[in-house]
């Protein structure tokens, strides 16, 4: 892993929290992991909702001052988050809220991040209207960069139609994001998906194939 701090950003509905949870479960096999839920904008599909499950897997979860799961929507973040960012005693994943509004919470941590080693990965679902073209994806990259004053270092292709996703959908998204890579020189870190679909993808797919378990959206499928 390149950095002890990984920031997950993207548009609302791109699957940031689902990816963040899966990433924490993957990395805890190698590192002590702390997952910080910074989403105080969207009330659905937040990583804190499965805090108890993650804690049993030795993944520390921090969010608001009350360490809530469901049912509490106060816009307060625990001061422990800044302490973790500064101390770096664990690999930290920051699960940010969507779009330019959700990423504004990063401003309070900017001075503790900007001059340090970090990764900031933008999760993309090309089947969402906000990022369904090369131009819109690049616009989102620029918006998130300008708003956070931090650099996006990698892309996560999380393009899907939930349970209706096909191999053809994933190949199409790969081609679209390949154009983004050519223009921005930001590389794809992972292409995510259900394992059975990933196994059917060609070998030249961008990034590492990342099997995704559906944990936050399971009851919606």
C-alpha positions as CSV (number, residue, x, y, z in Angstrom):
1,X,0.0,0.0,0.0
2,X,1.4,3.4,-1.0
3,X,0.1,5.4,1.8
4,X,-1.3,5.0,5.3
5,X,-4.2,7.3,4.4
6,X,-6.8,6.5,1.6
7,X,-9.5,9.1,0.9
8,X,-12.6,7.8,-1.0
9,X,-14.6,10.4,-2.9
10,X,-17.0,10.5,-5.8
11,X,-20.5,11.5,-6.8
12,X,-23.6,10.5,-4.7
13,X,-24.7,7.0,-5.5
14,X,-21.4,5.9,-7.0
15,X,-20.9,3.3,-4.3
16,X,-18.2,5.0,-2.2
17,X,-19.3,3.5,1.1
18,X,-19.8,0.0,-0.3
19,X,-16.3,0.2,-1.8
20,X,-14.9,1.7,1.4
21,X,-16.3,-1.1,3.6
22,X,-15.0,-3.8,1.2
23,X,-11.6,-2.1,1.0
24,X,-11.4,-2.1,4.8
25,X,-12.2,-5.8,4.9
26,X,-9.5,-6.5,2.3
27,X,-6.8,-4.4,3.9
28,X,-7.4,-5.5,7.5
29,X,-5.8,-8.9,6.5
30,X,-2.5,-7.0,6.2
31,X,-2.8,-3.9,8.4
32,X,-4.6,-2.5,11.4
33,X,-7.4,-0.5,9.8
34,X,-9.5,2.5,10.9
35,X,-12.5,3.4,8.7
36,X,-13.7,7.0,9.2
37,X,-17.3,7.7,8.0
38,X,-17.3,11.4,7.0
39,X,-20.6,11.4,5.3
40,X,-22.9,13.9,7.0
41,X,-24.9,14.7,3.8
42,X,-26.4,11.5,2.7
43,X,-28.6,9.5,5.1
44,X,-28.5,6.2,3.1
45,X,-25.8,3.5,2.7
46,X,-23.3,4.9,5.2
47,X,-20.4,2.7,6.4
48,X,-21.2,3.4,10.0
49,X,-24.4,1.4,9.6
50,X,-22.5,-1.9,9.8
51,X,-20.1,-0.7,12.6
52,X,-20.8,-3.8,14.7
53,X,-20.0,-6.2,11.9
54,X,-16.8,-4.4,11.1
55,X,-15.7,-4.2,14.7
56,X,-16.0,-8.0,14.9
57,X,-13.5,-8.1,12.0
58,X,-11.1,-5.9,14.0
59,X,-11.9,-2.8,11.9
60,X,-12.2,0.3,13.9
61,X,-15.0,2.6,12.8
62,X,-15.3,6.3,13.8
63,X,-17.8,8.9,12.7
64,X,-19.9,11.2,14.8
65,X,-19.3,12.0,18.5
66,X,-22.0,9.5,19.6
67,X,-20.5,6.5,17.6
68,X,-24.0,6.0,16.1
69,X,-25.1,3.4,13.6
70,X,-28.6,4.0,12.4
71,X,-31.1,6.6,13.4
72,X,-28.8,9.6,14.3
73,X,-28.3,12.2,11.6
74,X,-26.5,15.0,13.4
75,X,-23.9,16.8,11.3
76,X,-21.1,16.3,13.9
77,X,-17.8,14.4,13.3
78,X,-15.8,13.0,16.1
79,X,-12.6,14.8,17.0
80,X,-11.0,11.4,17.1
81,X,-10.9,11.5,13.2
82,X,-8.4,14.4,13.2
83,X,-6.4,12.6,15.8
84,X,-6.2,9.5,13.7
85,X,-5.2,11.5,10.6
86,X,-2.4,13.2,12.6
87,X,-1.2,10.1,14.4
88,X,-1.4,7.6,11.6
89,X,-1.1,4.6,14.0
90,X,-3.4,2.6,11.6
91,X,-4.1,2.6,7.9
92,X,-7.0,5.1,7.6
93,X,-9.8,5.0,5.1
94,X,-11.8,8.3,4.9
95,X,-15.3,7.6,3.4
96,X,-16.4,11.0,2.3
97,X,-19.9,12.2,1.4
98,X,-20.8,12.7,-2.3
99,X,-20.1,15.5,-4.7
100,X,-18.7,18.9,-3.8
101,X,-20.9,19.3,-0.7
102,X,-19.8,16.0,0.9
103,X,-16.2,16.6,0.3
104,X,-16.2,20.0,2.1
105,X,-15.7,18.2,5.4
106,X,-12.1,17.5,4.2
107,X,-11.2,21.1,4.5
108,X,-10.9,20.9,8.3
109,X,-8.2,18.2,7.8
110,X,-6.4,19.7,4.9
111,X,-3.4,20.9,6.8
112,X,-2.9,17.5,8.3
113,X,-3.1,15.8,4.8
114,X,-1.9,18.0,2.0
115,X,1.9,17.7,2.7
116,X,1.8,14.1,3.7
117,X,1.7,10.8,1.9
118,X,-1.9,10.0,0.9
119,X,-4.1,8.5,-1.8
120,X,-7.4,10.0,-2.9
121,X,-9.4,7.7,-5.1
122,X,-12.6,8.7,-7.0
123,X,-15.3,6.1,-7.3
124,X,-17.0,6.2,-10.7
125,X,-20.3,4.6,-11.9
126,X,-20.7,5.6,-15.6
127,X,-24.3,4.6,-15.4
128,X,-25.2,7.5,-13.1
129,X,-26.3,10.7,-14.9
130,X,-23.6,12.8,-13.2
131,X,-20.8,10.7,-14.7
132,X,-22.1,9.1,-17.8
133,X,-19.6,10.7,-20.2
134,X,-15.9,11.5,-20.4
135,X,-16.6,15.2,-20.1
136,X,-18.8,14.8,-16.9
137,X,-16.2,12.5,-15.2
138,X,-13.4,15.0,-15.8
139,X,-15.6,17.8,-14.6
140,X,-16.3,15.9,-11.4
141,X,-12.6,15.2,-11.0
142,X,-11.9,19.0,-11.3
143,X,-14.7,19.9,-9.0
144,X,-13.6,17.5,-6.2
145,X,-10.0,18.6,-6.6
146,X,-10.8,22.3,-6.4
147,X,-13.2,21.9,-3.5
148,X,-10.9,19.7,-1.4
149,X,-7.5,21.3,-2.4
150,X,-6.3,17.7,-2.6
151,X,-5.1,15.7,-5.6
152,X,-7.0,12.7,-6.9
153,X,-4.4,9.9,-7.3
154,X,-6.5,7.0,-8.6
155,X,-9.9,6.0,-10.1
156,X,-12.2,3.2,-9.0
157,X,-14.4,1.8,-11.8
158,X,-17.5,0.8,-9.9
159,X,-19.9,1.0,-12.8
160,X,-23.0,-1.1,-12.4
161,X,-26.7,-1.5,-12.6
162,X,-26.8,-3.4,-9.3
163,X,-28.0,-7.0,-9.9
164,X,-28.8,-6.2,-13.6
165,X,-25.2,-5.5,-14.5
166,X,-23.8,-7.4,-17.5
167,X,-20.3,-8.2,-18.7
168,X,-21.1,-5.9,-21.7
169,X,-21.9,-3.1,-19.3
170,X,-18.6,-3.5,-17.6
171,X,-16.6,-3.6,-20.8
172,X,-18.4,-0.4,-22.0
173,X,-17.5,1.4,-18.7
174,X,-13.9,0.2,-19.1
175,X,-13.7,1.8,-22.5
176,X,-15.2,5.1,-21.3
177,X,-12.9,5.3,-18.4
178,X,-9.9,4.4,-20.6
179,X,-10.5,7.7,-22.4
180,X,-10.6,9.6,-19.0
181,X,-7.2,8.0,-18.1
182,X,-5.7,9.1,-21.4
183,X,-6.8,12.7,-20.8
184,X,-6.1,13.0,-17.1
185,X,-3.2,10.5,-16.6
186,X,-4.9,9.3,-13.5
187,X,-4.8,5.5,-13.4
188,X,-7.5,3.0,-12.5
189,X,-6.7,1.3,-9.2
190,X,-9.5,-1.2,-9.2
191,X,-12.4,-2.4,-11.3
192,X,-15.0,-3.7,-9.0
193,X,-17.9,-6.0,-9.5
194,X,-19.6,-9.3,-8.4
195,X,-16.9,-12.0,-8.6
196,X,-18.8,-14.1,-11.2
197,X,-18.9,-11.1,-13.6
198,X,-15.2,-10.2,-13.0
199,X,-14.2,-13.7,-14.0
200,X,-15.7,-13.1,-17.4
201,X,-13.9,-9.9,-18.1
202,X,-11.0,-9.8,-20.6
203,X,-7.4,-9.7,-19.1
204,X,-6.7,-6.2,-20.3
205,X,-9.4,-4.6,-18.1
206,X,-8.1,-1.5,-16.3
207,X,-6.8,-1.8,-12.7
208,X,-6.9,-4.8,-10.4
209,X,-10.1,-6.8,-10.4
210,X,-11.8,-6.3,-7.0
211,X,-14.7,-8.7,-6.0
212,X,-17.3,-6.7,-4.2
213,X,-19.6,-8.0,-1.5
214,X,-22.9,-6.1,-1.3
215,X,-23.3,-5.2,2.4
216,X,-25.0,-1.9,2.6
217,X,-27.5,-2.3,-0.3
218,X,-28.3,-5.9,0.3
219,X,-31.9,-5.3,1.4
220,X,-32.5,-3.1,-1.7
221,X,-31.6,-5.8,-4.2
